[in-house]
Amino acid sequence: MEKHILSKSTFLRGLQCSKSLYLYKNFIQLRDPVSPEQKAIFNRGNNVGILAQQLFPGGIDATPEKRSDNLAAVEKTQQLIASGVEIIYEAAFQHEQVLAILDILVKKDNQWYAYEVKSSSKISNTYLLDASLQYWVITKSGLDLSDISLVTINNQYVRKGALNVQELFSITSVLKDALRNQPLIEEQIQLSMLVTANARMPEIAIGEHCFSPYSCDFMGTCWKNVPKNSVFEITGVPKAELFNLYHNGFKTINEIPESNTLNKNANIHVQSVKQGEARVDKAAIKEFLDKISYPLFFMDFETFMPAVPIYNNTKPYQHIPFQYSLHYKKEKDAPVEHIDFLAEQGTDPRKAFLESLLKHTEAPGTILVFDTLMERNVLNGLKKDFPEHTAEIDNRLSRMIDLMQPFQERSYYHPAMKNSHSIKNILHALIPEMAYTDLKISSGSIAMIAFEQLQTETDIFKIIQTREELTEYCKLDTLAMVKIFEILEKQVE
Ligand code: SF4
């Protein structure tokens, strides 16, 4: 048997863009670096896959000693099937140099059933195509399948005591989709084989396909000639609209004509870039500031969302708060104080988090939060978990004001905000020296992954280092709010 040319991932890559497949096969060194978020999502997928094996216990893993030796995996799978093994994990199959490695293969009543595990709770079209390719390879290689199913996370499962894998996972047959997709799979395999055999790179212009279904990892190569200040720097606008402008010759924001189809906020951004100055609505900013009373808190939470619930009475992907940062000003000209909380890893953080937060926000006054949605959801969730604290939580909720409001409403707008009102973009625009880029943990999603990893970390030095990095990151979030608030105050002085 010859080594495979296409695998499940290269097949899906070719389906998204044949140039991406060509570059992957011929110039893999041009790939953009993998982000820490992507690495963590991949690890999460692996862990969920191993857990799902418990749905069909007692199976044998077909992974060969040398993990990368796929031909050995295919041979081992064939041997296991021939020797009467009825549950096989990581079963490998190959047909016409297309390789598929299936998470779980089960024989029941002399019929074979295939199961592919996903760490998501939703079934996407990409998952259906993935299962359709598996079906094509497995059946063409000679094994009849009675059914093929996707195993996904049941996001309605509530953990009560020991983990119940039967309830945690949902199994959905996708046989009908797989059968319907067979002609498409066959056609795409032929096209992809031609791309890999061809000496010339397909000529594909950049487009919406660069982002869908995944952000392509060759953007560093294909997008290098996109000019600075391009239309793609306008966030919050459908990609189709931006490509329409770009492919019609309006490549930079300065080239966008007065009459265009962009929405109101995007046009505020365009005008602001063209004029090179900030837009300040003093009356609206004053109206916002008049709602604020001292003592003043600047508050930010960090949460993590384990795919597999770790604690009692939690669901998959539920936001579990583990950290907060508070900057505090007793009165307008008082110095700013800082208080924070970071839960111990390995224990349910919710009770300690809530008790500490309630104690530190006892004093009256406004609690400023940047984008209150997550904080409100977390506090409302904690009300259900700890009903004895309902009145205090309601008090904090009633005192919360969203610092994002004047930016969201464009009362204050700076061209470097790129049509976004995220705290990162605002900080970059207004106080560029306070950047997050110098931090090891530089976003909420990296923070959530870092804390999730702490749950199983045993190296004390890594634990200390990660805790320091988490503290530094969360502190910067509320310090940024203090500085942004001061800038708003200055506008109306
Ligand atoms: S960046 Fe876009 S055009 Fe380039 S390979 Fe990726 S998907 Fe294709």
Residues whose N, C-alpha, C, O or C-beta is under 5 A from the ligand:
A	BS01	SF4	C17 K19 S20 I204 A205 I206 H209 C210 C216 F218 M219 C222
